[in-house]
Amino acid sequence: MELGLYTFAELAPGASGTRRMRELIEEIVLADEVGLDVFGVGEHHRPDFAVSAPAVVLAAAAERTSRIRLTSAVSVLGSDDPVRVFQDFATLDLLSDGRAEIMAGRGSFVESFPLFGYDLDDYDALFAKKLDVLLRVRDTERVTWADAGVYPRPQQEPLPVWIAVGGTPASVVRAGALGLPLALAIIGGAPERFAPLVDLYRDAARQAGHDPAALPLGINSHAFVAPTSRLASERYFPAYSGMMTRIGRERGWPPMTREQFEALRAPRGALVAGSPQEVVEKILFEHEVFGHDRFLAQMSVGDLAHRDVLEAIELFGTEVAPAVRAEVERRSR
Protein backbone atom coordinates (compact mmCIF):
# COMPACT_ATOMS: atom_id res chain seq x y z
CA MET A 1 0.00 0.00 0.00
CA GLU A 2 1.40 3.37 -1.05
CA LEU A 3 0.36 6.35 1.05
CA GLY A 4 0.79 9.95 0.06
CA LEU A 5 -0.63 13.44 -0.23
CA TYR A 6 -1.98 15.77 -2.86
CA THR A 7 -2.85 19.43 -2.83
CA PHE A 8 -4.50 22.10 -4.94
CA ALA A 9 -2.31 24.74 -3.23
CA GLU A 10 -5.25 26.91 -2.21
CA LEU A 11 -4.54 30.60 -1.91
CA ALA A 12 -6.58 32.70 0.50
CA PRO A 13 -7.69 36.16 -0.70
CA GLY A 14 -4.85 38.62 -0.25
CA ALA A 15 -2.33 35.89 0.59
CA SER A 16 1.14 35.92 -0.89
CA GLY A 17 1.70 33.56 -3.79
CA THR A 18 5.40 33.53 -3.00
CA ARG A 19 4.77 32.42 0.57
CA ARG A 20 2.30 29.73 -0.53
CA MET A 21 4.86 28.29 -2.94
CA ARG A 22 7.47 28.14 -0.18
CA GLU A 23 4.99 26.43 2.13
CA LEU A 24 4.12 23.93 -0.60
CA ILE A 25 7.76 22.95 -1.11
CA GLU A 26 8.09 22.62 2.67
CA GLU A 27 5.10 20.24 2.70
CA ILE A 28 6.62 18.06 -0.05
CA VAL A 29 10.03 17.97 1.64
CA LEU A 30 8.47 16.93 4.96
CA ALA A 31 6.38 14.24 3.24
CA ASP A 32 9.60 12.83 1.80
CA GLU A 33 11.38 12.98 5.15
CA VAL A 34 8.63 11.08 7.02
CA GLY A 35 8.59 8.29 4.46
CA LEU A 36 5.45 8.93 2.43
CA ASP A 37 5.37 7.45 -1.06
CA VAL A 38 3.70 10.03 -3.31
CA PHE A 39 3.00 13.75 -3.50
CA GLY A 40 0.59 15.20 -6.08
CA VAL A 41 -0.01 18.81 -7.13
CA GLY A 42 -3.18 19.89 -8.93
CA GLU A 43 -3.60 22.19 -11.92
CA HIS A 44 -6.01 25.13 -11.74
CA HIS A 45 -6.43 28.42 -13.55
CA ARG A 46 -8.27 30.63 -11.06
CA PRO A 47 -7.29 33.12 -8.34
CA ASP A 48 -7.95 30.86 -5.33
CA PHE A 49 -5.38 28.22 -6.34
CA ALA A 50 -1.68 28.93 -6.66
CA VAL A 51 -0.56 26.31 -9.18
CA SER A 52 -1.32 26.29 -12.90
CA ALA A 53 1.90 24.45 -13.85
CA PRO A 54 2.34 21.38 -11.61
CA ALA A 55 5.48 20.16 -13.41
CA VAL A 56 7.31 23.38 -12.51
CA VAL A 57 6.48 23.04 -8.80
CA LEU A 58 7.34 19.36 -8.80
CA ALA A 59 10.66 20.05 -10.51
CA ALA A 60 11.55 22.43 -7.68
CA ALA A 61 10.54 19.73 -5.20
CA ALA A 62 12.63 17.13 -7.04
CA GLU A 63 15.78 19.02 -6.10
CA ARG A 64 14.82 19.00 -2.40
CA THR A 65 13.66 15.38 -2.11
CA SER A 66 15.21 11.98 -2.71
CA ARG A 67 12.58 9.24 -2.61
CA ILE A 68 8.98 10.41 -2.86
CA ARG A 69 7.18 10.03 -6.19
CA LEU A 70 5.99 13.29 -7.78
CA THR A 71 2.75 13.48 -9.75
CA SER A 72 0.21 15.91 -11.11
CA ALA A 73 -3.19 15.69 -9.45
CA VAL A 74 -4.47 16.24 -12.06
CA SER A 75 -3.19 17.43 -15.43
CA VAL A 76 -6.27 18.82 -17.21
CA LEU A 77 -5.42 17.07 -20.44
CA GLY A 78 -8.40 18.22 -22.49
CA SER A 79 -7.22 21.85 -22.49
CA ASP A 80 -3.49 21.14 -22.78
CA ASP A 81 -1.05 19.96 -25.44
CA PRO A 82 -0.41 16.26 -24.75
CA VAL A 83 3.03 16.34 -26.39
CA ARG A 84 4.05 19.22 -24.14
CA VAL A 85 2.61 17.47 -21.07
CA PHE A 86 4.73 14.43 -21.87
CA GLN A 87 7.84 16.55 -22.38
CA ASP A 88 7.31 18.42 -19.11
CA PHE A 89 6.97 15.23 -17.10
CA ALA A 90 9.73 13.42 -18.98
CA THR A 91 11.97 16.33 -17.96
CA LEU A 92 10.72 16.03 -14.38
CA ASP A 93 11.46 12.31 -14.52
CA LEU A 94 15.09 12.99 -15.44
CA LEU A 95 15.45 15.67 -12.75
CA SER A 96 13.96 13.39 -10.09
CA ASP A 97 15.90 10.26 -11.08
CA GLY A 98 12.80 8.41 -12.21
CA ARG A 99 10.13 9.57 -9.74
CA ALA A 100 7.65 11.36 -12.03
CA GLU A 101 4.07 10.40 -12.84
CA ILE A 102 1.19 11.96 -14.76
CA MET A 103 -2.32 11.81 -13.34
CA ALA A 104 -4.54 12.79 -16.26
CA GLY A 105 -8.14 13.86 -15.83
CA ARG A 106 -10.93 15.78 -17.49
CA GLY A 107 -10.91 18.26 -14.61
CA SER A 108 -13.70 19.26 -12.24
CA PHE A 109 -12.88 22.95 -12.80
CA VAL A 110 -13.27 24.14 -16.38
CA GLU A 111 -11.66 27.61 -16.43
CA SER A 112 -8.78 26.35 -18.58
CA PHE A 113 -11.03 25.52 -21.54
CA PRO A 114 -12.09 29.06 -22.54
CA LEU A 115 -8.66 30.34 -21.44
CA PHE A 116 -6.95 28.21 -24.08
CA GLY A 117 -9.67 28.58 -26.71
CA TYR A 118 -11.56 25.29 -26.34
CA ASP A 119 -15.31 24.71 -26.46
CA LEU A 120 -16.76 23.08 -23.36
CA ASP A 121 -19.15 21.16 -25.60
CA ASP A 122 -16.07 19.16 -26.64
CA TYR A 123 -15.08 18.44 -23.02
CA ASP A 124 -15.06 14.65 -23.22
CA ALA A 125 -14.03 14.32 -26.87
CA LEU A 126 -10.98 16.51 -26.27
CA PHE A 127 -9.86 14.37 -23.35
CA ALA A 128 -10.25 11.12 -25.28
CA LYS A 129 -8.33 12.46 -28.29
CA LYS A 130 -5.51 13.96 -26.27
CA LEU A 131 -5.17 10.93 -24.02
CA ASP A 132 -4.65 8.85 -27.14
CA VAL A 133 -1.88 11.23 -28.28
CA LEU A 134 -0.25 11.24 -24.83
CA LEU A 135 -0.09 7.46 -24.75
CA ARG A 136 1.27 7.32 -28.30
CA VAL A 137 4.14 9.73 -27.60
CA ARG A 138 4.83 7.91 -24.35
CA ASP A 139 5.14 4.57 -26.11
CA THR A 140 6.73 5.69 -29.40
CA GLU A 141 9.68 8.05 -29.75
CA ARG A 142 8.76 9.25 -33.24
CA VAL A 143 5.30 10.52 -34.15
CA THR A 144 3.88 9.83 -37.58
CA TRP A 145 1.97 13.08 -38.06
CA ALA A 146 5.15 15.19 -37.99
CA ASP A 147 7.80 12.56 -38.77
CA ALA A 148 9.64 13.89 -35.74
CA GLY A 149 10.84 12.63 -32.41
CA VAL A 150 9.45 13.64 -29.03
CA TYR A 151 12.22 14.50 -26.56
CA PRO A 152 13.49 14.18 -23.93
CA ARG A 153 12.68 10.56 -23.22
CA PRO A 154 12.06 9.80 -19.54
CA GLN A 155 14.17 7.58 -17.33
CA GLN A 156 11.15 5.38 -16.62
CA GLU A 157 9.94 3.26 -19.52
CA PRO A 158 7.07 3.71 -19.67
CA LEU A 159 6.41 6.95 -17.82
CA PRO A 160 3.47 6.14 -15.49
CA VAL A 161 0.14 7.62 -16.57
CA TRP A 162 -2.83 7.32 -14.21
CA ILE A 163 -6.42 8.21 -15.06
CA ALA A 164 -8.19 10.24 -12.37
CA VAL A 165 -11.99 10.03 -12.19
CA GLY A 166 -14.65 11.44 -9.95
CA GLY A 167 -17.37 8.85 -10.41
CA THR A 168 -18.30 8.78 -14.11
CA PRO A 169 -18.84 5.18 -15.28
CA ALA A 170 -17.61 5.90 -18.82
CA SER A 171 -14.34 7.21 -17.41
CA VAL A 172 -13.62 4.10 -15.36
CA VAL A 173 -14.46 1.90 -18.34
CA ARG A 174 -12.02 3.88 -20.51
CA ALA A 175 -9.25 3.49 -17.94
CA GLY A 176 -9.85 -0.24 -17.62
CA ALA A 177 -10.04 -0.83 -21.37
CA LEU A 178 -6.74 0.99 -21.84
CA GLY A 179 -5.10 -0.95 -19.03
CA LEU A 180 -4.18 2.21 -17.13
CA PRO A 181 -4.01 2.71 -13.33
CA LEU A 182 -7.11 4.36 -11.87
CA ALA A 183 -7.28 7.08 -9.20
CA LEU A 184 -10.81 7.36 -7.83
CA ALA A 185 -11.77 10.52 -5.95
CA ILE A 186 -14.14 9.93 -3.04
CA ILE A 187 -15.15 13.25 -1.47
CA GLY A 188 -18.76 12.63 -0.47
CA GLY A 189 -21.23 9.92 0.45
CA ALA A 190 -20.48 6.44 1.69
CA PRO A 191 -17.32 4.91 0.21
CA GLU A 192 -19.13 1.61 -0.40
CA ARG A 193 -21.25 3.36 -3.04
CA PHE A 194 -18.14 3.56 -5.24
CA ALA A 195 -17.49 -0.20 -5.19
CA PRO A 196 -19.56 -0.82 -8.37
CA LEU A 197 -17.30 1.62 -10.22
CA VAL A 198 -14.24 -0.36 -9.20
CA ASP A 199 -15.95 -3.56 -10.33
CA LEU A 200 -16.77 -1.87 -13.64
CA TYR A 201 -13.14 -0.80 -14.05
CA ARG A 202 -11.81 -4.28 -13.41
CA ASP A 203 -14.41 -5.89 -15.68
CA ALA A 204 -13.50 -3.49 -18.51
CA ALA A 205 -9.83 -4.31 -18.04
CA ARG A 206 -10.49 -8.04 -18.10
CA GLN A 207 -12.64 -7.81 -21.23
CA ALA A 208 -9.87 -5.85 -22.97
CA GLY A 209 -7.33 -8.55 -22.18
CA HIS A 210 -5.64 -6.89 -19.21
CA ASP A 211 -5.05 -8.51 -15.84
CA PRO A 212 -7.03 -6.43 -13.32
CA ALA A 213 -4.80 -7.63 -10.48
CA ALA A 214 -1.82 -6.02 -12.22
CA LEU A 215 -3.47 -2.58 -12.52
CA PRO A 216 -2.87 -0.22 -9.60
CA LEU A 217 -5.95 1.34 -8.00
CA GLY A 218 -5.78 4.50 -5.91
CA ILE A 219 -8.30 6.29 -3.70
CA ASN A 220 -8.02 10.07 -3.32
CA SER A 221 -9.89 11.75 -0.44
CA HIS A 222 -9.96 14.80 1.77
CA ALA A 223 -8.13 13.87 4.95
CA PHE A 224 -6.57 15.34 8.06
CA VAL A 225 -4.76 14.01 11.12
CA ALA A 226 -4.34 15.59 14.57
CA PRO A 227 -3.18 14.17 17.90
CA THR A 228 -6.80 13.66 19.01
CA SER A 229 -10.17 13.35 17.33
CA ARG A 230 -11.39 16.56 18.97
CA LEU A 231 -8.41 18.55 17.70
CA ALA A 232 -8.85 17.14 14.20
CA SER A 233 -12.46 18.31 14.18
CA GLU A 234 -11.68 21.75 15.64
CA ARG A 235 -8.82 22.45 13.25
CA TYR A 236 -10.19 21.00 10.03
CA PHE A 237 -13.86 22.01 10.15
CA PRO A 238 -13.45 25.80 9.65
CA ALA A 239 -11.09 25.43 6.69
CA TYR A 240 -12.84 22.46 5.11
CA SER A 241 -16.38 23.80 5.47
CA GLY A 242 -15.26 27.20 4.21
CA MET A 243 -13.72 25.65 1.11
CA MET A 244 -16.69 23.37 0.41
CA THR A 245 -19.16 26.21 0.95
CA ARG A 246 -17.23 28.55 -1.36
CA ILE A 247 -16.93 25.99 -4.15
CA GLY A 248 -20.46 24.79 -3.49
CA ARG A 249 -21.81 28.29 -3.97
CA GLU A 250 -20.56 28.16 -7.57
CA ARG A 251 -22.23 24.78 -8.12
CA GLY A 252 -25.54 25.29 -6.34
CA TRP A 253 -24.72 23.37 -3.17
CA PRO A 254 -25.98 24.56 0.24
CA PRO A 255 -23.45 25.71 2.86
CA MET A 256 -21.75 22.90 4.78
CA THR A 257 -22.94 22.49 8.37
CA ARG A 258 -21.11 21.05 11.34
CA GLU A 259 -23.54 18.13 11.35
CA GLN A 260 -22.69 17.29 7.74
CA PHE A 261 -19.00 17.53 8.52
CA GLU A 262 -19.25 15.15 11.46
CA ALA A 263 -21.35 12.73 9.40
CA LEU A 264 -18.60 12.69 6.77
CA ARG A 265 -16.05 12.07 9.55
CA ALA A 266 -18.00 9.10 10.88
CA PRO A 267 -16.55 5.60 10.37
CA ARG A 268 -18.53 5.06 7.15
CA GLY A 269 -18.21 8.61 5.79
CA ALA A 270 -16.00 9.83 2.96
CA LEU A 271 -13.90 12.26 5.01
CA VAL A 272 -10.74 10.66 6.45
CA ALA A 273 -10.17 13.05 9.36
CA GLY A 274 -9.44 12.29 12.98
CA SER A 275 -6.83 10.93 15.34
CA PRO A 276 -4.09 8.70 13.86
CA GLN A 277 -6.00 5.58 14.94
CA GLU A 278 -9.27 6.81 13.41
CA VAL A 279 -7.52 7.57 10.12
CA VAL A 280 -5.85 4.15 10.12
CA GLU A 281 -9.21 2.46 10.68
CA LYS A 282 -10.91 4.45 7.90
CA ILE A 283 -8.20 3.65 5.35
CA LEU A 284 -8.24 -0.03 6.29
CA PHE A 285 -12.04 -0.14 6.08
CA GLU A 286 -11.83 1.25 2.55
CA HIS A 287 -9.13 -1.28 1.74
CA GLU A 288 -11.57 -4.04 2.65
CA VAL A 289 -14.05 -2.54 0.18
CA PHE A 290 -11.73 -1.75 -2.73
CA GLY A 291 -8.48 -3.67 -2.25
CA HIS A 292 -6.66 -0.58 -3.49
CA ASP A 293 -2.90 -0.12 -3.77
CA ARG A 294 -2.60 3.61 -3.02
CA PHE A 295 -4.27 6.21 -0.82
CA LEU A 296 -3.68 9.93 -1.32
CA ALA A 297 -4.88 12.47 1.25
CA GLN A 298 -5.77 16.07 0.40
CA MET A 299 -4.99 17.91 3.66
CA SER A 300 -4.15 21.54 2.89
CA VAL A 301 -7.60 22.95 2.14
CA GLY A 302 -9.02 26.44 2.59
CA ASP A 303 -7.21 28.62 5.10
CA LEU A 304 -5.94 25.75 7.25
CA ALA A 305 -2.91 26.91 9.22
CA HIS A 306 0.41 25.80 7.71
CA ARG A 307 1.68 24.57 11.09
CA ASP A 308 -1.37 22.31 11.40
CA VAL A 309 -0.76 20.92 7.90
CA LEU A 310 2.85 20.14 8.78
CA GLU A 311 1.84 18.38 12.01
CA ALA A 312 -0.78 16.38 10.07
CA ILE A 313 1.81 15.34 7.48
CA GLU A 314 4.19 14.22 10.22
CA LEU A 315 1.50 12.18 11.96
CA PHE A 316 0.37 10.70 8.66
CA GLY A 317 3.89 9.62 7.79
CA THR A 318 5.11 8.43 11.19
CA GLU A 319 1.97 6.91 12.75
CA VAL A 320 -0.71 6.29 10.12
CA ALA A 321 1.35 5.02 7.20
CA PRO A 322 3.37 2.37 9.11
CA ALA A 323 0.24 0.96 10.75
CA VAL A 324 -1.67 0.79 7.45
CA ARG A 325 1.23 -0.80 5.58
CA ALA A 326 1.74 -3.42 8.29
CA GLU A 327 -1.92 -4.44 8.34
CA VAL A 328 -2.21 -4.56 4.54
CA GLU A 329 0.90 -6.72 4.40
CA ARG A 330 -0.55 -9.00 7.06
CA ARG A 331 -3.78 -9.32 5.08
CA SER A 332 -1.90 -10.12 1.89
CA ARG A 333 -0.09 -12.98 3.62
C-alpha positions as CSV (number, residue, x, y, z in Angstrom):
1,M,0.0,0.0,0.0
2,E,1.4,3.4,-1.1
3,L,0.4,6.4,1.0
4,G,0.8,10.0,0.1
5,L,-0.6,13.4,-0.2
6,Y,-2.0,15.8,-2.9
7,T,-2.9,19.4,-2.8
8,F,-4.5,22.1,-4.9
9,A,-2.3,24.7,-3.2
10,E,-5.3,26.9,-2.2
11,L,-4.5,30.6,-1.9
12,A,-6.6,32.7,0.5
13,P,-7.7,36.2,-0.7
14,G,-4.8,38.6,-0.2
15,A,-2.3,35.9,0.6
16,S,1.1,35.9,-0.9
17,G,1.7,33.6,-3.8
18,T,5.4,33.5,-3.0
19,R,4.8,32.4,0.6
20,R,2.3,29.7,-0.5
21,M,4.9,28.3,-2.9
22,R,7.5,28.1,-0.2
23,E,5.0,26.4,2.1
24,L,4.1,23.9,-0.6
25,I,7.8,23.0,-1.1
26,E,8.1,22.6,2.7
27,E,5.1,20.2,2.7
28,I,6.6,18.1,-0.1
29,V,10.0,18.0,1.6
30,L,8.5,16.9,5.0
31,A,6.4,14.2,3.2
32,D,9.6,12.8,1.8
33,E,11.4,13.0,5.2
34,V,8.6,11.1,7.0
35,G,8.6,8.3,4.5
36,L,5.4,8.9,2.4
37,D,5.4,7.5,-1.1
38,V,3.7,10.0,-3.3
39,F,3.0,13.8,-3.5
40,G,0.6,15.2,-6.1
41,V,0.0,18.8,-7.1
42,G,-3.2,19.9,-8.9
43,E,-3.6,22.2,-11.9
44,H,-6.0,25.1,-11.7
45,H,-6.4,28.4,-13.6
46,R,-8.3,30.6,-11.1
47,P,-7.3,33.1,-8.3
48,D,-8.0,30.9,-5.3
49,F,-5.4,28.2,-6.3
50,A,-1.7,28.9,-6.7
51,V,-0.6,26.3,-9.2
52,S,-1.3,26.3,-12.9
53,A,1.9,24.4,-13.8
54,P,2.3,21.4,-11.6
55,A,5.5,20.2,-13.4
56,V,7.3,23.4,-12.5
57,V,6.5,23.0,-8.8
58,L,7.3,19.4,-8.8
59,A,10.7,20.1,-10.5
60,A,11.5,22.4,-7.7
61,A,10.5,19.7,-5.2
62,A,12.6,17.1,-7.0
63,E,15.8,19.0,-6.1
64,R,14.8,19.0,-2.4
65,T,13.7,15.4,-2.1
66,S,15.2,12.0,-2.7
67,R,12.6,9.2,-2.6
68,I,9.0,10.4,-2.9
69,R,7.2,10.0,-6.2
70,L,6.0,13.3,-7.8
71,T,2.7,13.5,-9.8
72,S,0.2,15.9,-11.1
73,A,-3.2,15.7,-9.5
74,V,-4.5,16.2,-12.1
75,S,-3.2,17.4,-15.4
76,V,-6.3,18.8,-17.2
77,L,-5.4,17.1,-20.4
78,G,-8.4,18.2,-22.5
79,S,-7.2,21.8,-22.5
80,D,-3.5,21.1,-22.8
81,D,-1.1,20.0,-25.4
82,P,-0.4,16.3,-24.8
83,V,3.0,16.3,-26.4
84,R,4.1,19.2,-24.1
85,V,2.6,17.5,-21.1
86,F,4.7,14.4,-21.9
87,Q,7.8,16.5,-22.4
88,D,7.3,18.4,-19.1
89,F,7.0,15.2,-17.1
90,A,9.7,13.4,-19.0
91,T,12.0,16.3,-18.0
92,L,10.7,16.0,-14.4
93,D,11.5,12.3,-14.5
94,L,15.1,13.0,-15.4
95,L,15.5,15.7,-12.8
96,S,14.0,13.4,-10.1
97,D,15.9,10.3,-11.1
98,G,12.8,8.4,-12.2
99,R,10.1,9.6,-9.7
100,A,7.7,11.4,-12.0
101,E,4.1,10.4,-12.8
102,I,1.2,12.0,-14.8
103,M,-2.3,11.8,-13.3
104,A,-4.5,12.8,-16.3
105,G,-8.1,13.9,-15.8
106,R,-10.9,15.8,-17.5
107,G,-10.9,18.3,-14.6
108,S,-13.7,19.3,-12.2
109,F,-12.9,22.9,-12.8
110,V,-13.3,24.1,-16.4
111,E,-11.7,27.6,-16.4
112,S,-8.8,26.4,-18.6
113,F,-11.0,25.5,-21.5
114,P,-12.1,29.1,-22.5
115,L,-8.7,30.3,-21.4
116,F,-6.9,28.2,-24.1
117,G,-9.7,28.6,-26.7
118,Y,-11.6,25.3,-26.3
119,D,-15.3,24.7,-26.5
120,L,-16.8,23.1,-23.4
121,D,-19.2,21.2,-25.6
122,D,-16.1,19.2,-26.6
123,Y,-15.1,18.4,-23.0
124,D,-15.1,14.6,-23.2
125,A,-14.0,14.3,-26.9
126,L,-11.0,16.5,-26.3
127,F,-9.9,14.4,-23.3
128,A,-10.2,11.1,-25.3
129,K,-8.3,12.5,-28.3
130,K,-5.5,14.0,-26.3
131,L,-5.2,10.9,-24.0
132,D,-4.6,8.9,-27.1
133,V,-1.9,11.2,-28.3
134,L,-0.3,11.2,-24.8
135,L,-0.1,7.5,-24.7
136,R,1.3,7.3,-28.3
137,V,4.1,9.7,-27.6
138,R,4.8,7.9,-24.3
139,D,5.1,4.6,-26.1
140,T,6.7,5.7,-29.4
141,E,9.7,8.0,-29.8
142,R,8.8,9.3,-33.2
143,V,5.3,10.5,-34.1
144,T,3.9,9.8,-37.6
145,W,2.0,13.1,-38.1
146,A,5.2,15.2,-38.0
147,D,7.8,12.6,-38.8
148,A,9.6,13.9,-35.7
149,G,10.8,12.6,-32.4
150,V,9.5,13.6,-29.0
151,Y,12.2,14.5,-26.6
152,P,13.5,14.2,-23.9
153,R,12.7,10.6,-23.2
154,P,12.1,9.8,-19.5
155,Q,14.2,7.6,-17.3
156,Q,11.2,5.4,-16.6
157,E,9.9,3.3,-19.5
158,P,7.1,3.7,-19.7
159,L,6.4,7.0,-17.8
160,P,3.5,6.1,-15.5
161,V,0.1,7.6,-16.6
162,W,-2.8,7.3,-14.2
163,I,-6.4,8.2,-15.1
164,A,-8.2,10.2,-12.4
165,V,-12.0,10.0,-12.2
166,G,-14.7,11.4,-9.9
167,G,-17.4,8.8,-10.4
168,T,-18.3,8.8,-14.1
169,P,-18.8,5.2,-15.3
170,A,-17.6,5.9,-18.8
171,S,-14.3,7.2,-17.4
172,V,-13.6,4.1,-15.4
173,V,-14.5,1.9,-18.3
174,R,-12.0,3.9,-20.5
175,A,-9.2,3.5,-17.9
176,G,-9.9,-0.2,-17.6
177,A,-10.0,-0.8,-21.4
178,L,-6.7,1.0,-21.8
179,G,-5.1,-1.0,-19.0
180,L,-4.2,2.2,-17.1
181,P,-4.0,2.7,-13.3
182,L,-7.1,4.4,-11.9
183,A,-7.3,7.1,-9.2
184,L,-10.8,7.4,-7.8
185,A,-11.8,10.5,-5.9
186,I,-14.1,9.9,-3.0
187,I,-15.1,13.2,-1.5
188,G,-18.8,12.6,-0.5
189,G,-21.2,9.9,0.4
190,A,-20.5,6.4,1.7
191,P,-17.3,4.9,0.2
192,E,-19.1,1.6,-0.4
193,R,-21.3,3.4,-3.0
194,F,-18.1,3.6,-5.2
195,A,-17.5,-0.2,-5.2
196,P,-19.6,-0.8,-8.4
197,L,-17.3,1.6,-10.2
198,V,-14.2,-0.4,-9.2
199,D,-15.9,-3.6,-10.3
200,L,-16.8,-1.9,-13.6
201,Y,-13.1,-0.8,-14.0
202,R,-11.8,-4.3,-13.4
203,D,-14.4,-5.9,-15.7
204,A,-13.5,-3.5,-18.5
205,A,-9.8,-4.3,-18.0
206,R,-10.5,-8.0,-18.1
207,Q,-12.6,-7.8,-21.2
208,A,-9.9,-5.8,-23.0
209,G,-7.3,-8.5,-22.2
210,H,-5.6,-6.9,-19.2
211,D,-5.1,-8.5,-15.8
212,P,-7.0,-6.4,-13.3
213,A,-4.8,-7.6,-10.5
214,A,-1.8,-6.0,-12.2
215,L,-3.5,-2.6,-12.5
216,P,-2.9,-0.2,-9.6
217,L,-6.0,1.3,-8.0
218,G,-5.8,4.5,-5.9
219,I,-8.3,6.3,-3.7
220,N,-8.0,10.1,-3.3
221,S,-9.9,11.7,-0.4
222,H,-10.0,14.8,1.8
223,A,-8.1,13.9,5.0
224,F,-6.6,15.3,8.1
225,V,-4.8,14.0,11.1
226,A,-4.3,15.6,14.6
227,P,-3.2,14.2,17.9
228,T,-6.8,13.7,19.0
229,S,-10.2,13.3,17.3
230,R,-11.4,16.6,19.0
231,L,-8.4,18.6,17.7
232,A,-8.9,17.1,14.2
233,S,-12.5,18.3,14.2
234,E,-11.7,21.8,15.6
235,R,-8.8,22.5,13.3
236,Y,-10.2,21.0,10.0
237,F,-13.9,22.0,10.1
238,P,-13.5,25.8,9.6
239,A,-11.1,25.4,6.7
240,Y,-12.8,22.5,5.1
241,S,-16.4,23.8,5.5
242,G,-15.3,27.2,4.2
243,M,-13.7,25.7,1.1
244,M,-16.7,23.4,0.4
245,T,-19.2,26.2,0.9
246,R,-17.2,28.5,-1.4
247,I,-16.9,26.0,-4.1
248,G,-20.5,24.8,-3.5
249,R,-21.8,28.3,-4.0
250,E,-20.6,28.2,-7.6
251,R,-22.2,24.8,-8.1
252,G,-25.5,25.3,-6.3
253,W,-24.7,23.4,-3.2
254,P,-26.0,24.6,0.2
255,P,-23.4,25.7,2.9
256,M,-21.7,22.9,4.8
257,T,-22.9,22.5,8.4
258,R,-21.1,21.1,11.3
259,E,-23.5,18.1,11.4
260,Q,-22.7,17.3,7.7
261,F,-19.0,17.5,8.5
262,E,-19.2,15.1,11.5
263,A,-21.4,12.7,9.4
264,L,-18.6,12.7,6.8
265,R,-16.1,12.1,9.5
266,A,-18.0,9.1,10.9
267,P,-16.6,5.6,10.4
268,R,-18.5,5.1,7.2
269,G,-18.2,8.6,5.8
270,A,-16.0,9.8,3.0
271,L,-13.9,12.3,5.0
272,V,-10.7,10.7,6.5
273,A,-10.2,13.1,9.4
274,G,-9.4,12.3,13.0
275,S,-6.8,10.9,15.3
276,P,-4.1,8.7,13.9
277,Q,-6.0,5.6,14.9
278,E,-9.3,6.8,13.4
279,V,-7.5,7.6,10.1
280,V,-5.9,4.1,10.1
281,E,-9.2,2.5,10.7
282,K,-10.9,4.5,7.9
283,I,-8.2,3.6,5.3
284,L,-8.2,0.0,6.3
285,F,-12.0,-0.1,6.1
286,E,-11.8,1.3,2.5
287,H,-9.1,-1.3,1.7
288,E,-11.6,-4.0,2.7
289,V,-14.0,-2.5,0.2
290,F,-11.7,-1.8,-2.7
291,G,-8.5,-3.7,-2.3
292,H,-6.7,-0.6,-3.5
293,D,-2.9,-0.1,-3.8
294,R,-2.6,3.6,-3.0
295,F,-4.3,6.2,-0.8
296,L,-3.7,9.9,-1.3
297,A,-4.9,12.5,1.2
298,Q,-5.8,16.1,0.4
299,M,-5.0,17.9,3.7
300,S,-4.2,21.5,2.9
301,V,-7.6,23.0,2.1
302,G,-9.0,26.4,2.6
303,D,-7.2,28.6,5.1
304,L,-5.9,25.7,7.2
305,A,-2.9,26.9,9.2
306,H,0.4,25.8,7.7
307,R,1.7,24.6,11.1
308,D,-1.4,22.3,11.4
309,V,-0.8,20.9,7.9
310,L,2.8,20.1,8.8
311,E,1.8,18.4,12.0
312,A,-0.8,16.4,10.1
313,I,1.8,15.3,7.5
314,E,4.2,14.2,10.2
315,L,1.5,12.2,12.0
316,F,0.4,10.7,8.7
317,G,3.9,9.6,7.8
318,T,5.1,8.4,11.2
319,E,2.0,6.9,12.8
320,V,-0.7,6.3,10.1
321,A,1.4,5.0,7.2
322,P,3.4,2.4,9.1
323,A,0.2,1.0,10.8
324,V,-1.7,0.8,7.5
325,R,1.2,-0.8,5.6
326,A,1.7,-3.4,8.3
327,E,-1.9,-4.4,8.3
328,V,-2.2,-4.6,4.5
329,E,0.9,-6.7,4.4
330,R,-0.6,-9.0,7.1
331,R,-3.8,-9.3,5.1
332,S,-1.9,-10.1,1.9
333,R,-0.1,-13.0,3.6
